[in-house]
Amino acid sequence: MQSYETPLERARRRVIEAERQVTAQLELIAELSRAQHNTAAEWAELQDMCKHLRYARAELDGRLADGEN
């Protein structure tokens, strides 16, 4: 974390971190699926994570489009 972040910079950083986390989870679940593990619960949880991430990304994009700093 930087020594000082505006709230918008912090939100941007957190959205980027969440996108990376979702990507890593997707790769892990896919790997478990290929190994014949039951991953139904994990897929459901990933879908929930994606829903929250889409909301956060849309909110951030809206604030950026409005020119907030």
C-alpha positions in Angstrom: 0.0 0.0 0.0 1.2 3.5 -0.8 1.8 6.0 2.0 -1.3 7.9 1.0 -4.2 6.9 -1.2 -7.4 8.7 -1.9 -10.5 6.7 -1.4 -10.9 6.3 -5.2 -7.3 5.0 -5.5 -7.9 2.6 -2.7 -11.1 1.4 -4.3 -9.3 1.0 -7.6 -6.5 -1.0 -5.9 -9.0 -3.3 -4.1 -11.0 -4.0 -7.3 -7.8 -4.9 -9.1 -6.8 -7.2 -6.2 -10.3 -8.8 -6.3 -10.0 -9.4 -10.0 -6.7 -11.2 -9.5 -8.2 -13.2 -6.7 -11.2 -14.3 -8.8 -8.9 -15.3 -11.6 -6.8 -17.4 -9.3 -9.9 -19.0 -7.8 -11.2 -19.8 -11.3 -7.9 -21.5 -12.2 -7.9 -23.5 -9.0 -11.5 -24.6 -9.3 -10.9 -25.6 -13.0 -7.8 -27.6 -11.9 -9.8 -29.4 -9.2 -12.6 -30.1 -11.7 -10.2 -31.6 -14.2 -8.9 -33.9 -11.3 -12.5 -35.1 -10.9 -13.2 -33.3 -7.6 -16.7 -32.2 -6.8 -16.5 -28.4 -7.1 -20.2 -27.4 -7.2 -19.9 -25.5 -3.9 -16.8 -23.7 -5.1 -18.4 -22.8 -8.4 -21.3 -21.3 -6.6 -19.1 -19.3 -4.3 -17.1 -18.1 -7.3 -20.3 -16.9 -8.9 -21.1 -14.9 -5.8 -17.6 -13.4 -5.8 -18.0 -12.4 -9.4 -21.4 -10.8 -8.7 -19.9 -8.6 -6.0 -16.9 -7.9 -8.2 -19.1 -6.8 -11.1 -21.0 -4.4 -8.7 -17.7 -3.0 -7.4 -16.2 -2.6 -10.9 -19.4 -0.8 -12.1 -19.4 1.5 -9.1 -15.7 2.3 -9.6 -16.2 2.8 -13.4 -19.1 5.1 -12.7 -17.1 7.2 -10.3 -14.2 7.4 -12.7 -16.5 8.4 -15.5 -17.9 11.2 -13.3 -14.4 12.5 -12.9 -14.1 11.9 -9.1 -10.6 11.9 -7.7 
